[in-house]
Amino acid sequence: MNHSNTGKSSLDRRMMLKTLAAGAAGIGLGGQARRALAQDPSPPEPQVLTAGPKHHWFGYYDKLQFDPSGKRVLCMEVDFEHRSPQPDDEIALGMIDLGDDRRWTELGRSRAWCWQQGCMLQWLPGSTSEIIWNDRQGSEYVSHILDVDTGRRRTLPHPVYAVSPDGAWAVAPSFSRLADVRPGYGYAGVPDPFRDEAAPKETGIFRVDLRTGSQDLIISLADVAKIPYEGGEYGETKHWFNHLLVNPDGSRFVFLHRWQVGNGRRSRMLSAKPDGSDLRVLIGTGWVSHFIWRDPAHMLAFSKTSHDAQDWGFFLWEDRPGGTVDEIGKGIMTGDGHCTYLPGNRWIVNDTYPDKQAQAASLSLRHGREPPH
């Protein structure tokens, strides 16, 4: 299916805001570009990329939506809104060519997706032409890698969540477990076989070799639930993993360990090597929300510095035993949001909730509870 697109913008914020911030500060631009900005410093106008009647969006903020040339943009298409996906709901995956009148090309389809993060559609890091996304085949979740230039496609017998910077491997939690304990982040269609267990040893975080398709369970829920929590006992509750992210040089990755507490939940961040070894608690307070790597050794996270702390803030955590913790943007970055470092690490982009979620986030902050995430 090919057609021209005009409608609501779905620009990748990394690409767009990189341009805006560079325009404001001259970061990372060559002399010719800086001179052009000096003559016309106004930011570029947002471009309209897609049109109705179907709905288009991309997914999560830490995925690669633009190809390395910046001319081809990925997005997803669906014909309904305002309800949760059901097992038979299928979305289309497409590519918009900015150099060809914003022409849309359908590339594939998926039955493994959620509104928050889509189907993990993204350009494969290190490639100029390959993309990856999750799907469901029968009772199994899989991932597809497609070369958009040649049409060659291969299927791996496991879904992915966070991909390494060289595109060689990925890590993923159980999306069935997520669908059970955190609807909106998991996928409908494959029930969690361990839904009656608080912290099963048979599931957790899997490492997927993107070249061979082999996968291994590298960190189990049982492993992490045995690590003491500084806030006390866990109690009788289910545990799960979410929000995995590989660091910029591929030497470590982080994830959130979460568990239910009454009507809320607690979260702590752990980091590990790609094989699951050298597992360490990076943020153990029970209070951590959105985050991003600044560099291979430092994590910026909206969090608290102790279990009993009253105030949330953006803190820079050093990923090593006894590492430093520094507050960033005190009095300026006061609300939770999807944070991103721009090239050069001098500027941080952070969004907020523009609708009723803002009131919920503000209320949570005033009462010391975890903000929505």
C-alpha positions as CSV (number, residue, x, y, z in Angstrom):
1,M,0.0,0.0,0.0
2,N,1.6,3.3,-1.2
3,H,0.1,6.7,-0.8
4,S,1.1,10.3,-0.1
5,N,0.5,11.5,3.5
6,T,-0.7,14.8,4.9
7,G,-2.0,15.0,8.5
8,K,-0.9,15.0,12.1
9,S,2.8,15.1,12.6
10,S,4.6,12.1,14.1
11,L,8.1,13.4,14.0
12,D,10.8,11.6,16.0
13,R,11.5,14.0,18.8
14,R,15.2,13.1,19.0
15,M,15.7,14.2,15.4
16,M,13.5,17.3,15.6
17,L,14.7,18.5,19.0
18,K,18.3,17.8,18.1
19,T,17.8,20.3,15.3
20,L,16.1,22.8,17.6
21,A,18.6,22.7,20.3
22,A,21.5,22.8,17.9
23,G,19.9,25.8,16.3
24,A,19.7,27.5,19.7
25,A,23.2,26.7,20.8
26,G,25.2,25.8,17.7
27,I,26.0,22.4,19.2
28,G,27.4,19.8,16.8
29,L,27.0,21.9,13.7
30,G,29.6,22.6,11.1
31,G,30.7,26.1,10.1
32,Q,28.3,26.3,7.2
33,A,25.3,25.3,9.2
34,R,26.2,27.7,12.0
35,R,26.5,30.5,9.5
36,A,23.1,29.6,8.1
37,L,21.6,29.6,11.5
38,A,23.1,33.0,12.3
39,Q,21.3,34.4,9.3
40,D,18.0,32.7,10.1
41,P,17.9,31.4,13.7
42,S,14.2,30.6,13.6
43,P,13.4,26.9,14.3
44,P,12.2,24.7,11.5
45,E,8.4,24.3,11.0
46,P,7.0,20.9,12.0
47,Q,6.2,18.8,8.9
48,V,2.9,17.1,8.5
49,L,3.5,13.4,7.6
50,T,0.4,11.3,7.9
51,A,-3.3,11.6,7.2
52,G,-6.6,10.0,8.3
53,P,-8.9,8.3,8.4
54,K,-6.6,5.8,10.1
55,H,-4.4,6.7,13.1
56,H,-0.6,6.8,13.1
57,W,2.0,6.9,15.8
58,F,5.4,5.6,16.5
59,G,6.0,4.3,20.0
60,Y,8.6,4.9,22.7
61,Y,11.0,7.7,22.9
62,D,14.2,5.6,23.1
63,K,13.8,3.8,19.8
64,L,15.3,4.8,16.4
65,Q,12.4,6.2,14.2
66,F,14.6,7.8,11.5
67,D,17.1,5.9,9.4
68,P,20.7,7.1,9.5
69,S,20.1,9.5,6.5
70,G,17.2,11.2,8.3
71,K,15.0,10.7,5.2
72,R,13.0,7.6,6.0
73,V,10.6,7.6,9.0
74,L,8.9,4.6,10.6
75,C,5.4,4.6,12.0
76,M,2.4,2.3,12.8
77,E,-1.1,2.5,11.5
78,V,-4.4,1.4,13.1
79,D,-8.1,2.0,12.4
80,F,-9.4,2.4,16.0
81,E,-8.6,4.3,19.2
82,H,-9.8,4.6,22.8
83,R,-9.7,0.9,23.8
84,S,-7.1,-1.7,24.7
85,P,-5.8,-4.0,21.9
86,Q,-7.4,-7.5,21.7
87,P,-5.5,-10.6,20.5
88,D,-6.9,-10.3,17.0
89,D,-6.2,-6.6,16.6
90,E,-3.6,-6.1,13.9
91,I,-1.6,-3.0,13.1
92,A,0.2,-2.1,9.9
93,L,3.9,-0.9,9.9
94,G,5.0,1.6,7.4
95,M,7.8,3.8,6.2
96,I,7.4,7.4,5.1
97,D,10.0,8.6,2.5
98,L,10.6,12.3,3.1
99,G,12.5,12.6,-0.2
100,D,9.6,11.2,-2.3
101,D,6.7,13.4,-1.4
102,R,6.3,11.7,1.9
103,R,5.2,8.5,0.3
104,W,4.0,5.7,2.6
105,T,5.1,2.1,2.0
106,E,3.6,-0.7,4.1
107,L,6.3,-2.9,5.4
108,G,4.6,-5.5,7.5
109,R,2.0,-6.2,10.2
110,S,1.9,-7.1,13.8
111,R,-0.4,-8.7,16.4
112,A,2.0,-8.0,19.3
113,W,1.6,-4.4,20.3
114,C,0.4,-1.9,22.9
115,W,-0.4,1.8,22.8
116,Q,2.5,2.8,25.1
117,Q,5.3,1.3,23.1
118,G,3.8,-0.1,19.9
119,C,5.5,-3.3,18.7
120,M,9.1,-2.1,19.4
121,L,9.4,-1.1,15.7
122,Q,12.7,0.6,15.1
123,W,15.7,0.8,12.7
124,L,18.2,-1.8,13.6
125,P,21.2,0.1,15.1
126,G,24.2,0.0,12.9
127,S,22.2,-0.7,9.8
128,T,21.1,1.7,7.0
129,S,18.3,-0.5,5.7
130,E,17.1,-3.1,8.3
131,I,14.3,-2.6,10.8
132,I,13.0,-4.9,13.6
133,W,9.6,-5.3,15.2
134,N,7.6,-7.8,17.4
135,D,4.8,-10.0,16.2
136,R,2.7,-13.0,17.4
137,Q,2.6,-16.2,15.4
138,G,0.0,-18.6,16.9
139,S,0.8,-18.9,20.6
140,E,4.3,-17.5,20.4
141,Y,5.8,-14.0,20.3
142,V,8.5,-13.5,17.7
143,S,10.4,-10.6,16.1
144,H,11.0,-9.9,12.4
145,I,14.1,-8.3,10.8
146,L,13.4,-6.8,7.4
147,D,15.7,-5.2,4.9
148,V,13.5,-2.4,3.4
149,D,15.7,-2.1,0.3
150,T,15.9,-5.8,-0.7
151,G,12.7,-7.1,1.0
152,R,14.7,-9.9,2.7
153,R,13.0,-10.9,6.0
154,R,13.9,-13.3,8.7
155,T,12.0,-14.2,11.8
156,L,13.5,-14.8,15.3
157,P,11.7,-17.0,17.8
158,H,11.6,-14.4,20.6
159,P,10.5,-10.8,20.9
160,V,12.8,-7.9,21.7
161,Y,12.7,-4.8,23.9
162,A,16.0,-3.0,24.0
163,V,18.6,-3.5,21.2
164,S,22.3,-3.2,21.5
165,P,24.1,-0.3,19.8
166,D,25.8,-2.6,17.3
167,G,22.5,-4.4,16.5
168,A,23.9,-7.8,17.4
169,W,21.7,-8.7,20.4
170,A,18.7,-7.6,22.4
171,V,17.1,-8.1,25.8
172,A,13.5,-8.5,26.6
173,P,11.2,-9.3,29.5
174,S,8.1,-11.5,29.4
175,F,5.5,-9.6,27.5
176,S,2.9,-12.1,28.8
177,R,3.8,-11.2,32.3
178,L,3.6,-7.6,31.6
179,A,0.1,-8.0,30.1
180,D,-1.0,-9.6,33.3
181,V,0.5,-7.3,35.9
182,R,0.8,-4.0,33.9
183,P,-1.9,-3.9,31.2
184,G,-0.9,-1.3,28.6
185,Y,2.7,-2.4,28.4
186,G,2.4,-6.1,27.6
187,Y,0.8,-7.9,24.6
188,A,-2.6,-9.6,24.4
189,G,-2.8,-13.1,23.1
190,V,-0.4,-15.3,25.1
191,P,-1.4,-15.8,28.8
192,D,1.4,-15.8,31.4
193,P,2.0,-19.5,32.3
194,F,3.4,-18.3,35.7
195,R,0.6,-15.9,36.6
196,D,0.0,-17.7,39.8
197,E,3.6,-17.4,41.0
198,A,5.0,-14.3,42.7
199,A,8.5,-14.6,41.4
200,P,9.0,-17.6,39.1
201,K,12.5,-18.8,38.3
202,E,11.6,-19.8,34.8
203,T,11.0,-16.3,33.4
204,G,12.5,-12.9,33.6
205,I,14.9,-11.2,31.2
206,F,16.0,-13.0,28.0
207,R,19.0,-12.2,25.8
208,V,18.4,-12.7,22.1
209,D,21.1,-13.1,19.6
210,L,19.8,-11.2,16.5
211,R,22.1,-13.0,14.1
212,T,21.3,-16.6,15.1
213,G,18.0,-16.2,16.8
214,S,19.1,-18.1,20.0
215,Q,17.8,-16.8,23.3
216,D,18.7,-17.4,26.9
217,L,17.1,-16.6,30.2
218,I,19.9,-14.5,31.9
219,I,18.1,-13.0,34.9
220,S,15.0,-14.6,36.5
221,L,12.4,-12.9,38.7
222,A,13.3,-15.3,41.5
223,D,17.0,-14.1,41.3
224,V,16.0,-10.5,41.7
225,A,13.3,-11.0,44.3
226,K,16.0,-12.5,46.6
227,I,18.0,-9.3,46.6
228,P,17.0,-7.3,49.8
229,Y,15.0,-4.1,49.4
230,E,16.1,-1.2,51.5
231,G,12.5,-0.3,52.2
232,G,11.8,-3.6,54.0
233,E,10.0,-6.8,53.1
234,Y,8.2,-7.3,49.7
235,G,5.2,-9.1,51.2
236,E,3.0,-11.4,49.2
237,T,3.1,-9.7,45.8
238,K,3.8,-10.4,42.2
239,H,7.1,-9.2,40.7
240,W,7.9,-8.2,37.1
241,F,10.4,-6.5,34.9
242,N,9.9,-3.5,32.6
243,H,11.7,-0.6,30.8
244,L,15.0,-2.2,29.7
245,L,17.6,0.0,28.1
246,V,21.2,-0.8,26.9
247,N,23.9,1.8,27.6
248,P,25.6,3.7,24.7
249,D,28.6,1.4,24.3
250,G,26.7,-1.9,24.9
251,S,28.7,-2.8,28.0
252,R,25.7,-2.9,30.3
253,F,21.9,-2.6,30.4
254,V,19.4,-1.5,33.0
255,F,15.8,-2.6,33.9
256,L,13.1,-1.8,36.4
257,H,12.2,-4.4,39.0
258,R,8.6,-3.7,40.1
259,W,6.1,-5.1,42.6
260,Q,2.7,-4.2,43.8
261,V,2.1,-2.4,47.1
262,G,-1.5,-1.9,47.9
263,N,-3.1,0.1,45.1
264,G,0.4,1.3,44.0
265,R,3.7,-0.2,43.1
266,R,7.4,0.2,43.9
267,S,10.3,0.3,41.5
268,R,14.0,-0.1,41.7
269,M,16.6,-0.1,39.0
270,L,19.2,-2.7,38.4
271,S,22.0,-3.0,35.9
272,A,23.9,-5.9,34.5
273,K,26.4,-7.0,31.8
274,P,24.9,-8.3,28.5
275,D,25.1,-11.9,29.8
276,G,23.2,-11.0,33.0
277,S,26.4,-11.2,35.2
278,D,27.6,-8.5,37.5
279,L,24.0,-7.7,38.6
280,R,23.9,-4.7,40.8
281,V,21.2,-2.4,42.3
282,L,21.6,1.0,40.8
283,I,18.6,2.8,42.3
284,G,17.3,0.8,45.3
285,T,15.0,3.3,46.9
286,G,11.8,1.9,45.5
287,W,11.1,5.2,43.8
288,V,12.2,5.6,40.1
289,S,10.3,6.5,37.0
290,H,11.5,7.7,33.6
291,F,15.2,7.6,32.8
292,I,17.9,7.8,30.1
293,W,21.6,6.9,29.9
294,R,23.8,10.0,29.7
295,D,26.9,8.0,28.8
296,P,28.0,4.4,29.5
297,A,28.5,5.0,33.2
298,H,25.8,7.5,34.2
299,M,22.0,7.2,34.4
300,L,19.6,10.2,34.6
301,A,16.4,9.2,36.3
302,F,13.4,10.9,37.9
303,S,13.7,9.3,41.3
304,K,14.2,9.6,45.0
305,T,17.6,9.3,46.7
306,S,16.3,7.2,49.6
307,H,13.2,5.2,50.5
308,D,12.1,7.8,53.0
309,A,12.9,10.9,51.0
310,Q,9.9,13.3,50.4
311,D,11.0,14.9,47.2
312,W,11.4,13.6,43.7
313,G,13.9,15.0,41.3
314,F,16.1,14.2,38.3
315,F,19.2,12.6,39.7
316,L,22.3,11.5,37.8
317,W,23.4,8.1,39.2
318,E,26.8,6.7,38.6
319,D,26.6,3.0,37.7
320,R,29.2,1.5,40.0
321,P,29.2,0.3,43.6
322,G,29.2,3.4,45.8
323,G,28.8,5.6,42.8
324,T,28.0,9.3,43.0
325,V,24.5,10.8,42.9
326,D,23.9,14.4,41.7
327,E,20.7,16.4,41.2
328,I,20.2,17.8,37.8
329,G,18.0,20.9,37.0
330,K,16.9,21.5,40.6
331,G,14.0,23.9,40.6
332,I,13.8,23.8,36.8
333,M,13.1,20.1,35.9
334,T,10.5,19.6,38.6
335,G,8.1,17.2,36.9
336,D,8.4,13.6,35.7
337,G,8.7,13.1,31.9
338,H,10.5,11.3,29.1
339,C,14.0,12.7,29.3
340,T,16.6,12.7,26.6
341,Y,20.2,14.0,26.3
342,L,20.9,15.8,23.1
343,P,24.3,15.3,21.4
344,G,27.1,16.8,23.5
345,N,25.2,16.1,26.7
346,R,24.8,19.8,27.4
347,W,21.0,19.9,26.8
348,I,18.2,17.7,28.1
349,V,14.8,17.5,26.5
350,N,12.0,16.5,28.9
351,D,8.3,16.4,28.3
352,T,5.3,16.6,30.7
353,Y,1.7,15.3,30.7
354,P,-0.4,18.0,29.0
355,D,-3.8,16.6,30.0
356,K,-5.4,15.2,33.1
357,Q,-2.4,13.1,33.7
358,A,-0.6,16.3,34.8
359,Q,-3.0,16.6,37.7
360,A,-2.4,13.0,38.6
361,A,1.4,13.4,38.5
362,S,1.2,16.6,40.6
363,L,-1.0,14.9,43.2
364,S,1.4,12.0,43.3
365,L,4.3,14.3,43.9
366,R,2.6,16.2,46.7
367,H,1.7,13.0,48.5
368,G,5.1,11.3,47.9
369,R,3.7,8.5,45.7
370,E,5.1,7.2,42.5
371,P,4.1,9.3,39.4
372,P,2.3,7.5,36.6
373,H,4.6,5.5,34.3
